[in-house]
């Protein structure tokens, strides 16, 4: 007979290090988008050479050097995210809406008292570059596949006491996995089709704070530097379920004999309190919950050169961001059998576990060009270069680079082989028909797998907006539509069919500000 086990503290710690932090964590914080003022969002965040907007602090810190006056503003918005998920022919749609903080700007600008050729600007700003709020529901028939196949794959040559506590160990403790004659088997018989579903809820944000100084010379050359402080909060909760909707897996008692539909040997169990037969597998629910918090630091450098009255050129650099992150996490499973028997287990035990680690994101290089026609119109183009394969994870407790990489050597090798160099393109234009400003934009963010202009994981934005100026007060509003598609696997791709996600986001942003 099977007896329940307690995973040792050592195996618990080892398993969670290998199971929780992976290449997806590195990509989550390496892929950032445009945020900040409604003016910037209406122009798809394209301000690398144009300058004179609070969002410049996160794009090209030389941009605030083009301010002639001080500026203060606050930006808020409404975000609507929709996900169409398809799994084995079944489609589900989920919509989530929330109010979010887009950013704030405080800039002071002045000419040198001793040399009129010298101009200075100092700024403090924040742009929300990622909003993680989303709901996804994936459902469909399994086509004779099960998450227990993935669990069984991890049990090879592993004793019961050393099972992965957050995965196969939970399956064993809730009776979905068992042993017979020294071999592991599952109470989920993949001879029969199952209903699979996964519900995913994510919340949180990544805010890019910048302390920015810029210097201007003869209104011709602008140089800027910013210290970036990244604030991270990310919450993830998913519930994966499998259910025998056709009641194909049965165990019934006929006198002193047991009849089963299983085509392999299994143990027969009765409830320890009532003595009733538990019966065949009914359903399981596997829940993953974790929250990531922390801060990151980077350095931004930029130059803008006024090549002519109608043209500006810009180059900017963002160093790798070093994130110091903490994960708090729990994994739990509940398995039900036909005759109302159910078993639950959690890993680690309440209140859960905690793990500290570091993420290094890739550096980013941006080239920009802006065209201006008097004070009537402007057009800016930004092009980013970024190599996602250079991202890495490290152990936060390491005293040296080599020791820190040792914990995540497998993850970092995966990043190097799986990801590639990619590019981002942003184009934005503005038309001044006083007192109104009309703005349009387009942006394309390439896939971290290398696809730049089309394909899965490429994200496109279509943007627009208007603004109005009255003396020193101004108000801007923006409309942003984002589109992307992804391939998603509810668990190990070797044991589940691919799901496809079509993701659509609509954002309405507003900025209220004043020049001084």
N, C-alpha and C positions, 0 to 999 in steps of 0.2 A: 504493500500500500504506500501511497505517496504521503510524505510528511512535509509541512510547510517549513521554509528555511528563512534564516536571517542572513542577508549579505554582510560580509565583513566590512569594516570601515575602510580598509585598504583597497579592496576591490571596488567599493563605491566611488572612492576618489579617482582611481585610475580610469574607471569606465566613463565617468562624467567628463573628464578631460578629453577623451577620445571621441565622445559621442556628441557633445553640445556645440563646441566652437569649430567652425569649418569654413570653407571657401565662400559660402553664401554670406557669412557675417562680414568678411572682408569686402565683398562687392556691395553690400548694403550701404556701407559708409564711404565707399569710393565713388559711387555714382550720385552726384549732386546735380541739382538743376538751378534754374534762375528763380530768384525771389525778390523781395524788397518792395520798392515803390510801385504803385499802379502804373506810373509812366513807364517804368522799366519793363514790367510784365506785359504791358500793351505792345511793346516793341520787342518781345521775346527775349528780354534780357540782353539785348545787343547794344552795349555801351563801351566797348573796349577802347575805341579811339574817340568817341563822341564826348564823353565826360560830362561833368557838371550835373550828376545825379547821385543820390545816396547809394544806389546799388553798385556804383563804381568801386566802392571799397572792397567788394568781394570779387570783382572782375579785373580791374586794372587800377591800383591805388593812386596812379598819377592823375586819374580823372578828376579828383576833387580839387586839383590845382587850377582847373578852369573856372571854379566858382569865383565870382566877383563880389558876392555878398554872402552873409551867413544864411543858413538854412536849417529849419527844424520841421520834422514831419512825423506822422504816425500812419502806419498802413495796416488795415484789417481786411478780412475776406471771408467769403463763403465757398466751401469746397464740396463738390458732389462727385463721388467716385462710383462707377458702375462696372461690374465684372460679369461677363458672360462666360460660363464654364461649361465645356462639353467633355463628357466622358463616355466612351463607347456608345455614342449616338444620343445620349440624354443631355439636354441643355438646361442650365439653371442660371437665373439672373439675380444679382444682389446689388442694392444701391445703398450707399452710406453718405450722409451729409453732416458737415460740422462747420462751426465758426472757427477760423484760425487767425493767428497773429502773423502778418506778413513781414513786418519790419519796422524799424525806426531809424531816423537820421538826425544827427546834430553836427553841423559843420560851421566853423569860423574861418574867415578868409581875410587877409590884409596884405597891403604892400609894405615893403621895408621902408622905414623912415629915413634911413641913411643912403639907400640905393634904390631908386624907383624901378630899376630893371628887375629887381628881385620881388617875387610874390610868394606868399606862404599860405598854407591851408592846413587846418587840423580838424580831424573828424572822428566821431564815434558813431558806429552804425551797427545794425543787426539786420540780416536777411535770413528768412526761413527758406532754406534751400531744399529741404525734403519734408513732406508731411506723410506720415506712415499710415494714416487712417484708412482702413479698407475692410470690407467684408467679402468673403468668398465662400460659395457653397458648391461642392463638386459631388455629383451623384451619378450612379450608373451600375449596371450589372458587371460582375467581375470577370466573366468569361473564364471561369475555373481557375481563378488566381486568388491568393490570400496573403495577408500580411504575416500569417504564421509561417509561410514558406521562407520569408526573410528571417524570422526569428530562428527557425530551424537551421538556417545556413550559418548562424552565429554560434550554434551549439557544438559544432564539430570539434571533437577532442577536448571538450570543456566539461569539467565536472559541474554538478549542480551548484556547489558552493561558489563557483567562479563564473556563473552566468552573468551577462550584462544586466546589472541591476535596474537600469532604466528601460529595458526592452524585453529580452527573452526571460530575464528574471521575473518580471511582472507577469509574463505569460505563464510561467511555471507556478507562481504563487496563486494565480486565479484559475488554475486547472485547464487553461486552453492548451498548454503544453504538458506532457507527462513523459515518464520513462517506463519502458517495458523490456525486460531481458537485456538491460544495459544500454538501450537505444532510445533516443528521443522520438516522439511522434506528436501529432497535433489532433485535437478533437474537431478541428475544421477539416473536413474531407473535401479536397478540391476536385473530386469527381463530380461534385454538384456546383451549380452556379449560385453565387451570393449577390446580395445587394451591398455595394460599397458606397460610402459617403465620407466626405471630409469637410468640416466647417472650420473656417479660419477667420479670426478677428485680430486685426493689428491696429494699434494706436501709437501716437508719439510724434516726435519732430526732431529735426536736426537744424539748429540755429547757428548761423555763422556771425559771430561778433568780431568787429574789427576796430582797432585803434590805429588811425591812419594819419600820416604826415605826407604832404606833397609840397614840392618846390617848383616854382615857375620862373623861367628866365626870358625876359623880353617878350612875354606872351608868344613864345616860339617853341620852347622846350619845357616839358613838364616831367618831373621825376617824382615817384612816390613809393612809399613803403608802408606796409601794414602788418601788425601782429594780429593773427587770427586766433580766436578762441572758439572752439566748436563745442556746443552744448548738446548732448545726446540724451534722448529718452525714447525707448522703444519697448512696447509690450506686445507679446505674441501669445495667443491662445488658440489651440486647434484641438478638435475632437474628431478622431477617425473612427468609423464604425463599420462593422460587417454584420450582416444578419441573414439567417437562413429563412428567407421570406417564403420559400416554397415548402418549408418543413421537410426537407429532404433527408436530414440527418436525425435519425431516431434510434432510441434504445427503449425497448418495451419488455416487460416481464410477462411470460406466459407460464403460469404455474411455477415450477422451480427452474425454468429455462429463461434465457435472455435472448431476444431477437434484436438484431441491429442491422442498419443499412450501411454500416461501415465495411469497406472492402479490405480492411487490414485489422490486425489484433489491437484491442484497446482494453484498458481497465474499466471495470464497471463500479460506479460509486453510488452510495446511498447517503442521504443527509444524516450528519452525525447526531442531530437532535431528534428528528422525527422518524428516521429510518426509511424515509420515502426515497424511491429511485430518482436520481437527478435527471436522467434522460439524456437525450442528445443535445448537441450544441444548438443554441438559439441565437445569441448575438454577443458581440464584444464592443467595448468602447475604450479607445486608447487616447488619453488626453496629454498634451504637452503644453506646459505653461511656463513662460519665463519673461523676465523683464531685464532690459539692459539700460544702465545709466552710466554716465561718465562725461569726460571732457577731452578735447583734443587741442593741439597747438600746431600752428604752421606760420610760415612767413610768406608774405606776398610782396613782390617787387614789380614795378611797372614804369614804362616810359611812353610818352605821347609827344610826337613831333608834328608841328604845323608846317607841312611841306609847302602849302600854298593857302591862300585865303579860302579856297573851296575844298581843301583836302587835308586830312589829318591821318597820321599813321601811328599805330600803337603796338607795343609788345609787352606782354606780362608773363609772370612766372609765379606759380604757387608751389611751394615746397611740399614734400610728403607731409601729411598730417599724422601726428603721433597721438593715438587715442589710448587713454587709460580707462578701461571699462570694467564694470562689475555685472555679472549675470546672477540673478537669483532665479531658481528653477524648481519645478516639481514635475514628475511624470506619474501618471496613475492609469490603472486599467480596471475595468469591470467586465466580468464574463457572466452571462446568464445561460441556464440550461432549461430544457423544455418544461420540466416539472417545477418551475419557479425557484430553483436553486440558483443563487448568484454569489459571486466572490469578488472582492475588491482588494486592491493593494496600491500603495503609493511609494515612490522612490524619489529622493530620500524621504525618510519619515518627517512628519510635520516638525518645524515650519518650512522644511525644504532645504535646498543647498545653495551655496554661494561660491563663485569662482571669479578671480581677478585675472585679467590678461590685457595685452596690448595689441593694437592693430596699426600697421603702417600702410597708408594709402599711397597710390602712385602720385608722382609730381605731375603738374599740368602746365603746358606751355601754350600761350594764346597769341595769335597774330590778328590784328584788327586794321580796318581802314574805314574812314568816314568821309562822306561827301556832303558839302553844305552849299546851299544856294541862298546868298544874302541871309536874311532872317526869316525866310519863307519856308524852307524845307531842309531836311537832313536825312541821310541814309547811312546806316552803319552795318558792317559785316564783321563778325567774329568767327574765328576758326580755332578750335582747341585740338591739341595733340595730347593723348594720354595712353599709357601702356599699362593695362590692368594686370598683366602678368607679374609686375614688380611689387604688387601688394603682398603683405605677409602678416602673420600672427606670431606673437611671442608671449612667453610666460612673464607675467608682471613681476614675479619674485626673483627673476634672474639677476645676477650681478654682472653678467657679461653677455655680449651679443650671441656668442656661440652657445652658451648654456640656455639662453632664452629660446633660441630657435629649435633646440633639441626636442622640446615638448611637442612642437607642432611641425616637425620635419615632414611628416606625411602630408599634412594640409598644405604646407608651402610648396611641396613638389606638385601637388594637384593644381594649385594656382598657376604655377609656371607652365604646366603642360596644357591646362584647360582654357586659359584666357589669353588674350592677345592685345595688340595695339589697336586703338580705335580713334575716332574723331567726333567732334561735335561742331555743328554749324548753327549760327544764329544770325538772322537778318531782320533789321528793324528800321522803319521809316516814320517820319513825323512831318506833318503839314501844319503851318501856322496860318490860320485865317481868323485873326483877332476878333473877339477875345477867346475863340475856341482853338484847340489843338486836336487834330485827328491823327491817330496812330495805328499802324498795322505791323505785324511781325510773323515770322516763321522760324521754327527751330527744329533741328534734327539731332538727337543724341544717339550716337552709334552704340551697337551692341558690344558688351565686354568680351564677346567671343570673336570679335573682329569685323563683323558686318557693319558697314558705315552708313549706307543709304537705304537699304531695304532688308526685309527678312524679320525673323523673330527676334525679340528683345531690342529692336530699334524703336525709339520713342520719338514721335513727332508732335509738334505744338503749332497750333494756328491761333494767333492772338490779335487783339484789337482794342481800341479804347478811345476815350476823349478826355480832354482836360479844359479847364477854364481858369483864367487869371484875373484877379481884381485887386489892383494896387499891390500890396505885399502878400495877400492871401491867395492860395490856390487850392483847387480840388481836382483830383483825377480819378477816373474809373477805368477798369480794365476787364476784358473778357478773355479767358484762356481755355482752349480746348486741346486736350492731349489724347493721343491714341497710341496703343501699343498692343502687341500680342506676345504670348509666352507659351512654351511647352512646359508642362508641370507633371511631376510624378508624386503621387500621394505617399509613396515610400520608395524603397530601393527599386530602380528601373528594371532590374532583372526579374522582378516578381509582380509587376503591375503594369497595366497599359497606360500609355501617355494620355494625359488630359490637355486640352488646349484652352487657354484663357485669352479673351479679348477684353482689354481694359480701356475704359474711357473716363476721362476726368474733365470736369467743367469747374472753372474757378471764376468768381466775381470778386475783384479787388477794389478797394477804395483807399485813397491817400488824402489826408488833409494836412496842409502845411503852411508855413509862412517864411518869407525872406526877411532878413533883418540886417 
